[in-house]
Amino acid sequence: MVISAATAVLLVLSGYLVNSVFAGRRAVVTGPFLSGGVPAEHAVSRFHARWYPVTLLFLAFDMEMVFMYPWAVVVADVGMKAVAEMFGFLALLLLGVLYVWREGGLRWT
């Protein structure tokens, strides 16, 4: 335990040492926001509320795919119980899609 902690501290300190040797003392002109470009707004500026339904729609389809791949592997072994659970999960995601539709997240103009 002590050897592992000492090795971790030694690796971190050696990383700082290598950085100070090779990096030099240059001033940073631009920040990491917008890949070094000059930002027109603050990095933590607020998004317009119309993007929240679009985000919900993305999450619904994203989670559908995340859970369908492992489900497809085990559905033959588990049987009808897995099919019923997947239909329940898809019904829950469909409620999210219907909410996005109602809020106008599918209109692009």
C-alpha positions in Angstrom: 0.0 0.0 0.0 2.7 2.4 1.0 4.8 1.5 -2.1 1.8 2.1 -4.4 1.2 5.5 -2.9 4.8 6.5 -3.1 4.9 5.3 -6.7 1.8 7.4 -7.5 3.3 10.5 -5.9 6.6 9.9 -7.7 4.9 9.6 -11.1 2.9 12.8 -10.5 5.9 14.8 -9.4 8.0 13.5 -12.4 5.2 14.6 -14.7 5.4 18.1 -13.3 9.1 18.0 -13.6 9.1 16.9 -17.2 6.5 19.6 -18.0 8.5 22.4 -16.4 11.7 21.3 -18.2 10.1 21.1 -21.7 7.3 23.6 -21.6 9.3 26.7 -20.7 7.7 29.9 -19.5 5.3 30.9 -22.3 2.2 33.0 -21.6 -1.1 31.5 -22.6 -2.7 33.8 -25.1 -6.0 32.0 -25.6 -7.9 29.5 -23.4 -9.1 26.0 -24.1 -12.7 27.3 -24.8 -13.6 27.0 -28.5 -10.4 25.2 -29.3 -8.2 28.3 -28.7 -10.4 30.7 -30.7 -11.4 34.0 -29.3 -14.8 33.4 -27.5 -17.7 35.7 -28.2 -19.5 34.6 -25.1 -18.7 33.2 -21.7 -17.9 29.5 -21.4 -20.8 28.9 -19.0 -23.4 30.9 -20.9 -26.9 29.6 -20.8 -28.6 27.7 -23.6 -32.0 28.8 -24.9 -34.9 26.8 -23.5 -35.9 25.4 -26.9 -32.9 23.1 -26.8 -34.1 21.1 -23.7 -36.7 19.1 -25.7 -34.1 18.4 -28.3 -31.8 17.1 -25.6 -34.6 14.9 -24.2 -35.2 13.5 -27.7 -31.5 12.7 -28.1 -31.3 11.0 -24.7 -34.4 8.9 -25.5 -32.9 7.5 -28.7 -29.4 7.2 -27.2 -30.6 5.2 -24.2 -32.7 3.1 -26.4 -29.6 2.0 -28.3 -27.5 1.6 -25.2 -30.0 -0.9 -23.7 -31.1 -2.7 -26.8 -27.7 -4.1 -27.7 -27.2 -6.1 -24.5 -30.9 -7.0 -24.5 -30.6 -8.5 -28.0 -27.8 -10.8 -26.8 -29.8 -12.3 -23.9 -33.4 -12.1 -25.2 -33.3 -15.7 -26.6 -32.1 -17.1 -23.2 -34.5 -15.1 -21.0 -37.6 -15.4 -23.2 -40.9 -13.5 -23.1 -40.1 -11.8 -19.8 -37.3 -9.9 -21.6 -39.6 -9.0 -24.5 -42.2 -7.6 -22.1 -39.6 -5.6 -20.2 -38.3 -4.1 -23.4 -41.8 -3.1 -24.5 -42.2 -1.4 -21.1 -38.9 0.4 -21.5 -39.8 1.5 -25.1 -43.2 2.7 -23.9 -41.4 4.9 -21.3 -39.1 6.3 -24.0 -42.1 6.9 -26.2 -43.6 9.1 -23.5 -40.4 11.2 -23.7 -40.7 11.5 -27.5 -44.3 12.4 -27.3 -43.5 15.1 -24.7 -40.8 16.5 -27.1 -43.3 16.5 -29.9 -45.9 18.3 -27.8 -43.3 20.9 -26.7 -42.3 21.6 -30.3 -38.9 20.0 -30.2 -39.4 18.4 -33.6 -40.1 21.7 -35.4 -36.9 23.2 -36.8 -38.2 26.6 -37.8 
